[in-house]
Amino acid sequence: MKNPRIGLLVPGLLAAASLAMAAGCASSMVPKETRTADSAITSSIQDSLQNSEKVKARQVEVQTREGVVHLTGVVDTEEARREAARISWRTNDVGGVVNDLTVGERTVGSWTDDVLISSQVKSKLIAASGIKAGDIDVSSSQSVVTLIGRVSSSTIKSEAERIARGTKGVKDVNNELTVGMKK
Protein backbone atom coordinates (compact mmCIF):
# COMPACT_ATOMS: atom_id res chain seq x y z
CA MET A 1 0.00 0.00 0.00
CA LYS A 2 1.35 3.40 -1.00
CA ASN A 3 1.63 6.10 1.62
CA PRO A 4 0.20 9.33 0.10
CA ARG A 5 2.24 11.44 2.51
CA ILE A 6 5.51 10.22 0.97
CA GLY A 7 4.37 11.49 -2.44
CA LEU A 8 3.90 14.94 -0.94
CA LEU A 9 7.01 14.86 1.25
CA VAL A 10 9.68 14.61 -1.46
CA PRO A 11 8.40 17.52 -3.63
CA GLY A 12 7.97 19.60 -0.46
CA LEU A 13 11.51 18.85 0.64
CA LEU A 14 12.86 19.73 -2.79
CA ALA A 15 11.01 23.05 -2.79
CA ALA A 16 12.23 23.90 0.71
CA ALA A 17 15.79 22.95 -0.19
CA SER A 18 15.69 25.08 -3.33
CA LEU A 19 14.44 28.08 -1.41
CA ALA A 20 16.97 27.64 1.39
CA MET A 21 19.89 27.09 -0.97
CA ALA A 22 18.95 30.07 -3.14
CA ALA A 23 19.26 32.26 -0.08
CA GLY A 24 22.94 31.27 0.14
CA CYS A 25 23.98 32.29 -3.35
CA ALA A 26 25.01 35.94 -3.02
CA SER A 27 27.55 36.76 -0.35
CA SER A 28 27.90 40.35 0.76
CA MET A 29 31.44 39.64 1.95
CA VAL A 30 32.88 38.60 -1.43
CA PRO A 31 33.25 40.83 -4.53
CA LYS A 32 31.03 40.04 -7.53
CA GLU A 33 34.09 39.25 -9.70
CA THR A 34 35.17 36.58 -7.21
CA ARG A 35 31.66 35.07 -7.12
CA THR A 36 31.64 35.01 -10.93
CA ALA A 37 35.04 33.28 -11.05
CA ASP A 38 33.88 30.78 -8.40
CA SER A 39 30.80 29.98 -10.46
CA ALA A 40 32.97 29.34 -13.54
CA ILE A 41 35.24 27.02 -11.53
CA THR A 42 32.24 25.07 -10.20
CA SER A 43 30.76 24.71 -13.71
CA SER A 44 34.08 23.55 -15.14
CA ILE A 45 34.52 20.92 -12.44
CA GLN A 46 30.94 19.71 -12.85
CA ASP A 47 31.49 19.36 -16.61
CA SER A 48 34.71 17.42 -16.01
CA LEU A 49 32.98 15.14 -13.50
CA GLN A 50 30.23 14.47 -16.07
CA ASN A 51 32.91 13.29 -18.50
CA SER A 52 34.73 11.12 -15.96
CA GLU A 53 34.45 7.35 -16.18
CA LYS A 54 35.56 6.95 -12.54
CA VAL A 55 33.17 9.39 -10.84
CA LYS A 56 29.38 9.55 -10.94
CA ALA A 57 28.89 13.31 -11.12
CA ARG A 58 25.42 13.14 -9.54
CA GLN A 59 27.04 11.87 -6.33
CA VAL A 60 29.27 14.93 -5.92
CA GLU A 61 28.17 18.38 -4.81
CA VAL A 62 30.67 21.04 -5.84
CA GLN A 63 30.82 24.46 -4.21
CA THR A 64 33.54 27.04 -4.79
CA ARG A 65 34.26 29.94 -2.47
CA GLU A 66 37.12 32.30 -3.27
CA GLY A 67 38.88 29.72 -5.44
CA VAL A 68 38.63 26.94 -2.86
CA VAL A 69 36.57 23.98 -4.04
CA HIS A 70 34.50 22.05 -1.51
CA LEU A 71 33.42 18.53 -2.48
CA THR A 72 30.62 16.87 -0.53
CA GLY A 73 28.49 13.81 -1.10
CA VAL A 74 28.78 10.05 -1.07
CA VAL A 75 30.70 8.19 -3.78
CA ASP A 76 30.94 4.47 -4.44
CA THR A 77 34.70 3.96 -4.13
CA GLU A 78 37.85 5.50 -2.69
CA GLU A 79 39.15 5.76 -6.26
CA ALA A 80 36.13 7.93 -7.18
CA ARG A 81 36.78 10.10 -4.11
CA ARG A 82 40.42 10.65 -5.10
CA GLU A 83 39.55 11.23 -8.77
CA ALA A 84 37.01 13.94 -7.91
CA ALA A 85 39.76 15.75 -5.98
CA ARG A 86 42.25 15.31 -8.85
CA ILE A 87 39.75 16.72 -11.33
CA SER A 88 39.18 19.69 -9.05
CA TRP A 89 42.89 20.39 -8.60
CA ARG A 90 43.47 20.27 -12.38
CA THR A 91 40.85 22.96 -12.99
CA ASN A 92 42.15 26.46 -13.80
CA ASP A 93 42.19 29.03 -11.00
CA VAL A 94 41.58 26.52 -8.19
CA GLY A 95 43.47 27.61 -5.09
CA GLY A 96 42.55 24.67 -2.88
CA VAL A 97 40.34 21.62 -2.55
CA VAL A 98 38.49 20.47 0.57
CA ASN A 99 37.48 16.88 -0.09
CA ASP A 100 34.65 16.00 2.30
CA LEU A 101 33.41 13.17 0.06
CA THR A 102 32.66 9.95 1.88
CA VAL A 103 32.70 6.44 0.48
CA GLY A 104 29.62 4.33 0.97
CA GLU A 105 26.10 3.77 -0.18
CA ARG A 106 23.57 6.56 -0.25
CA THR A 107 19.94 5.60 0.03
CA VAL A 108 16.96 7.74 -0.93
CA GLY A 109 16.18 7.96 2.79
CA SER A 110 19.64 9.28 3.70
CA TRP A 111 19.53 11.75 0.79
CA THR A 112 16.12 12.98 1.96
CA ASP A 113 17.48 13.30 5.52
CA ASP A 114 20.43 15.36 4.24
CA VAL A 115 18.17 17.66 2.20
CA LEU A 116 15.96 18.16 5.24
CA ILE A 117 18.94 18.82 7.54
CA SER A 118 20.46 21.35 5.12
CA SER A 119 17.12 23.11 4.77
CA GLN A 120 16.57 23.24 8.51
CA VAL A 121 20.05 24.62 9.20
CA LYS A 122 19.67 27.24 6.45
CA SER A 123 16.24 28.24 7.76
CA LYS A 124 17.63 28.66 11.28
CA LEU A 125 20.50 30.77 9.94
CA ILE A 126 18.02 32.96 8.06
CA ALA A 127 15.98 33.42 11.25
CA ALA A 128 19.02 34.21 13.43
CA SER A 129 19.56 37.87 14.09
CA GLY A 130 23.01 39.14 13.29
CA ILE A 131 23.76 36.41 10.75
CA LYS A 132 23.64 37.15 7.03
CA ALA A 133 22.56 33.71 5.88
CA GLY A 134 23.40 34.67 2.29
CA ASP A 135 27.07 34.60 3.27
CA ILE A 136 26.87 30.93 4.30
CA ASP A 137 26.40 27.89 2.07
CA VAL A 138 25.08 24.80 3.84
CA SER A 139 25.38 21.22 2.66
CA SER A 140 24.86 17.90 4.39
CA SER A 141 26.16 14.44 3.58
CA GLN A 142 25.41 11.47 5.79
CA SER A 143 24.13 13.89 8.44
CA VAL A 144 27.43 15.81 8.55
CA VAL A 145 26.84 19.50 7.84
CA THR A 146 29.43 21.61 6.04
CA LEU A 147 29.33 25.41 6.39
CA ILE A 148 31.18 27.33 3.67
CA GLY A 149 31.53 31.05 3.14
CA ARG A 150 32.86 34.29 4.58
CA VAL A 151 31.37 35.98 7.64
CA SER A 152 32.20 39.26 9.37
CA SER A 153 33.24 37.93 12.80
CA SER A 154 34.40 34.89 14.73
CA THR A 155 31.25 35.29 16.87
CA ILE A 156 29.07 34.75 13.79
CA LYS A 157 31.23 31.79 12.74
CA SER A 158 30.77 30.19 16.17
CA GLU A 159 27.05 30.97 16.25
CA ALA A 160 26.50 29.41 12.82
CA GLU A 161 28.26 26.24 13.99
CA ARG A 162 26.23 26.20 17.23
CA ILE A 163 23.01 26.49 15.21
CA ALA A 164 24.06 23.67 12.88
CA ARG A 165 25.10 21.39 15.78
CA GLY A 166 21.77 22.07 17.51
CA THR A 167 19.73 20.95 14.52
CA LYS A 168 17.99 17.61 14.87
CA GLY A 169 19.74 14.81 12.98
CA VAL A 170 23.14 16.51 12.68
CA LYS A 171 25.98 14.15 13.62
CA ASP A 172 28.88 16.55 13.07
CA VAL A 173 29.74 19.94 11.56
CA ASN A 174 32.64 20.92 9.28
CA ASN A 175 32.93 24.66 9.82
CA GLU A 176 34.84 25.99 6.80
CA LEU A 177 33.70 29.60 7.34
CA THR A 178 36.32 32.32 6.84
CA VAL A 179 36.23 35.47 8.96
CA GLY A 180 36.67 39.02 7.61
CA MET A 181 36.32 40.88 4.33
CA LYS A 182 38.10 39.53 1.27
CA LYS A 183 41.00 41.79 0.31
Backbone bond lengths (Angstrom), bond angles and torsions (degrees), N, CA, C in turn:
res aa  C-N    CA-C-N  psi(-1)  N-CA   C-N-CA  omega(-1)  CA-C   N-CA-C  phi
1 M - - - 1.441 - - 1.529 109.09 -
2 K 1.307 115.76 131.81 1.462 121.57 -179.40 1.516 110.49 -80.87
3 N 1.326 115.17 138.81 1.453 120.30 176.40 1.528 108.16 -92.16
4 P 1.345 118.74 114.64 1.461 120.59 -177.21 1.528 113.08 -64.24
5 R 1.307 117.55 -23.34 1.465 119.98 179.80 1.523 111.34 -68.01
6 I 1.333 117.59 -33.82 1.465 120.92 179.47 1.521 109.63 -63.13
7 G 1.327 117.27 -40.74 1.463 121.20 179.01 1.519 112.77 -61.27
8 L 1.320 116.67 -28.91 1.459 120.89 178.35 1.527 111.74 -89.04
9 L 1.320 117.02 -27.59 1.459 121.59 -175.89 1.528 112.60 -65.97
10 V 1.313 117.95 -49.15 1.464 121.26 -175.53 1.531 111.59 -62.42
11 P 1.354 120.43 -50.08 1.467 118.39 177.42 1.530 112.20 -60.65
12 G 1.326 116.90 -36.84 1.463 120.48 178.47 1.518 111.75 -64.21
13 L 1.323 116.01 -42.07 1.465 120.22 177.61 1.521 110.77 -64.30
14 L 1.316 116.93 -41.97 1.463 120.03 179.27 1.526 111.22 -63.10
15 A 1.309 117.23 -40.75 1.465 120.54 179.18 1.517 110.58 -65.96
16 A 1.331 116.89 -43.77 1.469 120.65 178.99 1.521 110.96 -63.80
17 A 1.322 116.17 -41.16 1.469 120.30 179.81 1.522 110.30 -64.54
18 S 1.321 116.90 -42.36 1.464 120.09 179.88 1.518 111.10 -62.06
19 L 1.311 116.53 -43.70 1.458 121.13 179.42 1.525 110.59 -64.24
20 A 1.312 116.77 -46.54 1.463 120.80 -178.39 1.522 111.36 -65.90
21 M 1.323 117.92 -40.36 1.456 120.34 -178.45 1.530 110.81 -72.22
22 A 1.323 117.39 -33.94 1.460 119.74 178.84 1.521 110.93 -63.40
23 A 1.317 116.54 -30.26 1.460 120.20 179.30 1.525 111.30 -67.79
24 G 1.339 118.19 -17.93 1.448 120.90 -177.26 1.510 114.40 -96.88
25 C 1.312 118.93 9.55 1.453 121.18 -171.00 1.522 115.82 -82.91
26 A 1.314 119.33 -29.34 1.459 120.27 -173.38 1.518 110.84 -118.36
27 S 1.304 116.29 102.59 1.457 121.13 -179.18 1.516 110.79 -83.87
28 S 1.326 115.39 134.92 1.460 120.28 177.14 1.524 111.24 -81.11
29 M 1.307 117.85 -10.38 1.460 122.54 -175.11 1.531 112.45 -94.67
30 V 1.323 117.40 -6.69 1.465 121.34 -174.35 1.535 108.79 -125.18
31 P 1.340 117.67 131.31 1.471 120.20 179.85 1.534 112.34 -58.99
32 K 1.327 115.25 151.00 1.469 121.53 -178.68 1.526 111.33 -57.26
33 E 1.333 118.36 -39.24 1.469 121.64 -179.55 1.529 110.66 -60.44
34 T 1.326 116.06 -39.49 1.467 120.59 179.21 1.520 110.17 -67.53
35 R 1.337 116.96 -42.61 1.468 120.37 178.45 1.523 110.57 -62.48
36 T 1.330 116.87 -38.99 1.465 121.30 178.19 1.523 110.52 -64.58
37 A 1.330 117.17 -45.32 1.467 121.17 178.20 1.531 110.64 -62.52
38 D 1.339 116.83 -40.90 1.463 120.83 178.44 1.527 111.27 -61.43
39 S 1.320 115.72 -41.62 1.462 120.54 179.12 1.526 110.94 -62.51
40 A 1.337 116.61 -39.99 1.471 120.89 178.74 1.528 110.71 -65.70
41 I 1.327 116.64 -40.30 1.470 120.30 178.16 1.525 109.60 -62.33
42 T 1.328 116.73 -47.83 1.468 121.16 -179.49 1.526 110.41 -58.26
43 S 1.331 117.06 -46.55 1.475 120.72 -179.81 1.523 111.43 -61.77
44 S 1.323 116.47 -42.16 1.460 120.28 -179.98 1.527 111.44 -63.10
45 I 1.326 116.36 -43.11 1.468 120.12 179.23 1.528 110.09 -65.85
46 Q 1.316 117.31 -43.08 1.462 120.14 179.01 1.524 111.17 -60.90
47 D 1.329 117.31 -40.77 1.467 120.82 176.68 1.529 110.75 -62.22
48 S 1.333 116.06 -44.32 1.465 120.08 179.86 1.521 111.23 -64.55
49 L 1.320 117.07 -38.59 1.467 119.94 177.95 1.527 110.72 -65.35
50 Q 1.340 116.67 -37.19 1.468 120.68 177.39 1.524 111.24 -60.24
51 N 1.331 116.22 -33.87 1.461 121.00 -177.73 1.526 113.63 -89.01
52 S 1.309 117.25 -2.78 1.462 121.05 -178.05 1.527 111.08 -80.88
53 E 1.323 114.86 138.62 1.467 119.59 175.94 1.524 111.27 -87.50
54 K 1.330 117.56 -14.16 1.468 121.78 -176.92 1.521 113.39 -95.72
55 V 1.346 117.06 -20.86 1.466 120.85 -174.43 1.526 109.32 -121.26
56 K 1.322 116.32 135.08 1.463 120.96 171.94 1.529 106.14 -89.31
57 A 1.316 116.07 107.22 1.465 121.85 -173.01 1.525 112.50 -56.10
58 R 1.318 117.74 -33.86 1.466 120.79 -178.32 1.528 112.26 -65.19
59 Q 1.332 117.36 -16.24 1.460 121.17 -179.68 1.531 112.64 -87.29
60 V 1.322 116.93 -8.88 1.464 120.90 -172.92 1.526 110.30 -116.20
61 E 1.324 115.78 124.22 1.461 120.53 171.72 1.519 107.17 -97.09
62 V 1.326 115.76 128.55 1.464 121.99 -178.28 1.522 108.60 -114.08
63 Q 1.323 116.00 126.29 1.456 121.99 173.44 1.516 106.92 -130.59
64 T 1.330 116.44 139.49 1.459 120.73 178.48 1.514 108.66 -124.03
65 R 1.306 116.24 128.92 1.458 122.96 175.65 1.516 108.11 -130.16
66 E 1.322 115.64 115.81 1.457 123.01 176.32 1.533 112.19 55.16
67 G 1.325 115.43 41.10 1.457 121.51 177.23 1.516 115.12 84.20
68 V 1.323 117.35 -5.55 1.460 121.23 178.31 1.525 108.40 -98.62
69 V 1.315 115.55 123.40 1.458 122.51 -177.83 1.524 109.25 -92.25
70 H 1.327 115.77 132.30 1.454 122.54 177.52 1.525 107.89 -114.68
71 L 1.315 116.36 121.05 1.463 122.48 179.54 1.520 108.62 -106.82
72 T 1.325 116.91 124.73 1.459 121.55 175.57 1.519 108.82 -132.50
73 G 1.314 115.25 160.38 1.454 121.08 179.68 1.515 110.68 130.91
74 V 1.309 114.98 -172.93 1.465 121.89 -178.91 1.521 108.15 -126.17
75 V 1.327 116.73 120.68 1.460 122.36 178.87 1.523 109.46 -109.39
76 D 1.328 115.07 165.50 1.460 120.22 -173.87 1.531 114.40 -76.74
77 T 1.337 116.77 -33.01 1.465 119.57 -173.78 1.524 111.23 -138.20
78 E 1.321 115.23 160.88 1.465 121.32 174.56 1.525 110.22 -63.71
79 E 1.329 116.80 -34.73 1.469 120.62 177.75 1.540 110.31 -61.79
80 A 1.336 117.41 -41.43 1.462 120.88 178.33 1.528 110.17 -65.19
81 R 1.318 117.11 -38.56 1.470 121.66 178.13 1.527 110.54 -61.06
82 R 1.326 116.15 -48.00 1.472 120.83 -179.88 1.532 111.27 -66.79
83 E 1.322 117.32 -39.46 1.468 120.78 -179.03 1.527 111.37 -65.27
84 A 1.323 117.77 -39.35 1.465 120.61 177.60 1.530 109.92 -60.25
85 A 1.322 117.35 -40.11 1.468 120.81 177.62 1.531 110.75 -67.34
86 R 1.338 116.89 -42.24 1.469 119.90 178.90 1.527 111.36 -61.03
87 I 1.326 115.81 -43.87 1.463 120.34 178.56 1.530 109.71 -59.76
88 S 1.307 116.05 -43.08 1.468 120.30 -179.95 1.525 111.49 -62.92
89 W 1.320 116.72 -46.35 1.470 120.78 -179.38 1.521 112.10 -62.69
90 R 1.334 117.45 -33.44 1.473 121.07 -178.39 1.525 113.28 -77.03
91 T 1.313 117.57 -7.24 1.459 121.61 -177.53 1.535 109.66 -79.75
92 N 1.331 115.68 137.31 1.474 120.72 179.96 1.522 111.79 -56.31
93 D 1.329 114.90 142.09 1.462 124.76 173.54 1.523 115.03 71.56
94 V 1.330 118.20 9.43 1.461 120.75 176.85 1.527 108.35 -79.32
95 G 1.331 115.20 126.24 1.456 120.43 -179.34 1.514 113.50 -100.20
96 G 1.322 117.21 -9.86 1.458 121.41 179.84 1.510 110.02 -178.46
97 V 1.324 115.40 159.40 1.464 121.48 178.39 1.519 108.27 -134.34
98 V 1.333 116.01 127.23 1.461 122.17 172.98 1.526 105.44 -108.39
99 N 1.326 115.32 109.79 1.462 120.54 -175.40 1.527 109.65 -98.54
100 D 1.324 115.76 94.21 1.460 121.75 177.09 1.530 111.54 -100.14
101 L 1.346 116.46 21.36 1.461 119.89 175.82 1.520 109.12 -68.87
102 T 1.321 115.53 142.29 1.452 120.38 174.25 1.526 108.67 -115.50
103 V 1.307 115.17 156.12 1.461 121.49 179.74 1.518 107.77 -103.08
104 G 1.311 116.00 129.85 1.454 119.83 179.22 1.504 110.55 165.58
105 E 1.303 115.05 -159.96 1.454 121.00 -179.65 1.512 108.68 -115.23
106 R 1.298 116.03 130.55 1.466 120.89 -179.96 1.517 108.66 -107.53
107 T 1.313 114.75 121.37 1.460 119.89 178.39 1.527 109.58 -93.65
108 V 1.309 116.14 165.36 1.464 120.50 176.32 1.527 108.78 -60.58
109 G 1.318 116.85 -38.48 1.468 120.86 179.11 1.517 112.16 -62.39
110 S 1.339 117.40 -43.98 1.471 119.31 -179.33 1.525 110.35 -70.13
111 W 1.340 117.55 -35.27 1.460 120.48 176.87 1.522 109.83 -63.58
112 T 1.343 116.43 -44.90 1.459 121.40 178.96 1.523 110.16 -61.16
113 D 1.338 116.91 -42.32 1.466 121.21 177.31 1.527 110.42 -59.48
114 D 1.331 117.17 -44.18 1.462 120.76 -179.25 1.523 111.99 -65.35
115 V 1.326 117.20 -40.22 1.465 120.73 177.61 1.528 109.25 -62.87
116 L 1.314 116.54 -43.37 1.455 121.21 -179.87 1.533 110.81 -65.04
117 I 1.321 117.38 -44.61 1.465 121.29 178.78 1.523 110.30 -60.65
118 S 1.336 117.48 -48.51 1.466 120.61 179.77 1.519 110.97 -58.53
119 S 1.316 116.65 -43.44 1.462 121.42 -179.62 1.523 111.41 -64.66
120 Q 1.318 116.49 -41.48 1.459 120.02 -179.68 1.525 111.04 -66.53
121 V 1.332 116.97 -43.40 1.467 119.94 178.85 1.523 109.52 -62.38
122 K 1.335 117.53 -46.75 1.464 121.07 -179.02 1.522 110.56 -61.46
123 S 1.314 117.40 -41.87 1.466 121.26 179.06 1.524 111.11 -62.44
124 K 1.322 117.17 -40.87 1.465 120.84 178.32 1.528 111.03 -66.95
125 L 1.333 116.84 -36.83 1.466 119.86 177.43 1.533 110.48 -66.46
126 I 1.329 116.51 -39.59 1.462 120.94 177.94 1.527 109.93 -62.08
127 A 1.326 117.00 -40.38 1.463 121.88 -177.27 1.532 112.97 -76.11
128 A 1.324 117.52 -20.43 1.468 120.66 -176.20 1.523 110.87 -73.41
129 S 1.313 115.44 130.29 1.464 118.08 177.58 1.522 109.05 -75.18
130 G 1.307 115.45 143.00 1.456 120.49 178.46 1.516 114.42 88.25
131 I 1.335 117.53 -7.83 1.457 120.44 178.88 1.525 108.48 -110.77
132 K 1.327 116.06 126.21 1.465 120.35 173.21 1.521 106.45 -89.43
133 A 1.320 115.18 96.78 1.461 120.93 -175.19 1.522 112.13 -59.54
134 G 1.333 117.38 -25.32 1.458 120.94 178.53 1.519 112.80 -65.70
135 D 1.326 117.09 -17.06 1.460 121.25 178.65 1.525 112.51 -85.15
136 I 1.337 116.94 -5.83 1.466 121.16 -173.03 1.521 110.35 -124.26
137 D 1.339 116.22 122.76 1.457 121.46 171.42 1.523 107.52 -93.26
138 V 1.318 115.90 140.04 1.459 121.99 -178.21 1.518 108.47 -123.42
139 S 1.326 116.27 129.64 1.463 119.97 171.40 1.525 107.80 -136.36
140 S 1.317 115.62 159.83 1.456 120.99 179.95 1.520 108.70 -140.17
141 S 1.319 115.12 135.77 1.456 121.45 176.11 1.513 107.66 -140.08
142 Q 1.306 115.79 120.97 1.456 122.52 -177.54 1.524 110.86 53.81
143 S 1.324 115.19 42.29 1.465 124.91 177.02 1.525 114.17 67.48
144 V 1.334 117.01 14.14 1.461 121.49 173.54 1.523 107.18 -103.67
145 V 1.313 116.08 119.47 1.465 122.43 -177.10 1.525 109.44 -89.50
146 T 1.328 116.19 137.59 1.457 122.22 173.48 1.521 107.77 -116.93
147 L 1.339 115.55 127.98 1.461 122.94 176.55 1.521 107.43 -107.17
148 I 1.338 116.34 125.46 1.460 121.76 -177.48 1.520 108.48 -130.39
149 G 1.319 116.64 138.44 1.454 119.93 175.59 1.512 111.70 148.77
150 R 1.324 115.20 -166.52 1.457 122.17 -179.65 1.521 107.49 -129.60
151 V 1.324 116.09 127.57 1.458 122.07 179.83 1.528 109.31 -121.51
152 S 1.325 116.46 166.01 1.461 120.44 -172.33 1.524 114.95 -82.88
153 S 1.347 118.33 -16.80 1.467 118.60 -178.48 1.520 112.08 -152.11
154 S 1.329 115.04 159.77 1.468 120.17 177.08 1.531 110.19 -67.52
155 T 1.340 117.23 -27.11 1.465 120.65 176.67 1.527 110.39 -63.41
156 I 1.331 116.44 -43.59 1.470 120.48 178.90 1.524 109.77 -66.78
157 K 1.320 117.38 -40.12 1.466 120.75 177.62 1.528 110.17 -58.55
158 S 1.324 116.72 -47.16 1.469 121.35 179.93 1.526 111.49 -65.53
159 E 1.332 116.74 -40.78 1.460 120.65 -179.57 1.528 111.03 -65.45
160 A 1.323 117.15 -40.78 1.469 120.17 177.60 1.525 110.51 -61.11
161 E 1.325 116.78 -42.08 1.470 120.09 178.50 1.529 110.65 -65.77
162 R 1.339 116.81 -41.55 1.467 120.63 179.15 1.528 110.07 -60.68
163 I 1.331 116.69 -42.99 1.465 121.10 178.76 1.530 110.27 -62.01
164 A 1.328 117.02 -46.02 1.465 120.56 -179.87 1.531 110.76 -62.21
165 R 1.340 116.68 -46.32 1.476 120.01 -179.54 1.525 112.19 -62.95
166 G 1.337 116.85 -29.61 1.455 120.99 -178.44 1.519 114.03 -84.28
167 T 1.307 117.63 1.28 1.454 121.47 -179.41 1.523 110.37 -84.94
168 K 1.293 115.59 133.09 1.467 121.78 -178.19 1.531 110.60 -55.39
169 G 1.322 116.32 131.98 1.453 122.36 176.12 1.519 114.54 94.11
170 V 1.334 117.67 -11.48 1.467 120.52 -178.83 1.522 109.37 -77.74
171 K 1.339 115.79 125.54 1.466 121.36 178.90 1.523 111.73 -91.74
172 D 1.338 116.84 -33.96 1.458 120.90 -178.59 1.525 108.61 -159.97
173 V 1.332 116.26 166.24 1.460 121.53 179.86 1.522 109.14 -133.81
174 N 1.336 116.24 128.46 1.473 122.38 169.82 1.520 105.74 -99.10
175 N 1.328 116.18 107.61 1.458 120.44 -177.87 1.522 108.77 -96.02
176 E 1.333 115.39 98.67 1.467 122.42 -178.62 1.531 110.96 -101.42
177 L 1.335 117.31 19.26 1.460 120.95 -178.89 1.533 110.39 -69.68
178 T 1.319 115.27 140.54 1.459 122.97 176.72 1.523 107.48 -105.60
179 V 1.333 116.67 142.89 1.460 121.03 -177.78 1.527 110.06 -104.23
180 G 1.354 115.89 135.86 1.457 122.55 173.54 1.514 112.64 103.22
181 M 1.326 114.65 163.10 1.470 121.60 178.98 1.521 110.47 -69.99
182 K 1.334 115.92 144.38 1.459 120.13 173.96 1.520 108.55 -73.30
183 K 1.324 115.86 134.80 1.466 121.14 -178.87 1.493 111.09 -93.97
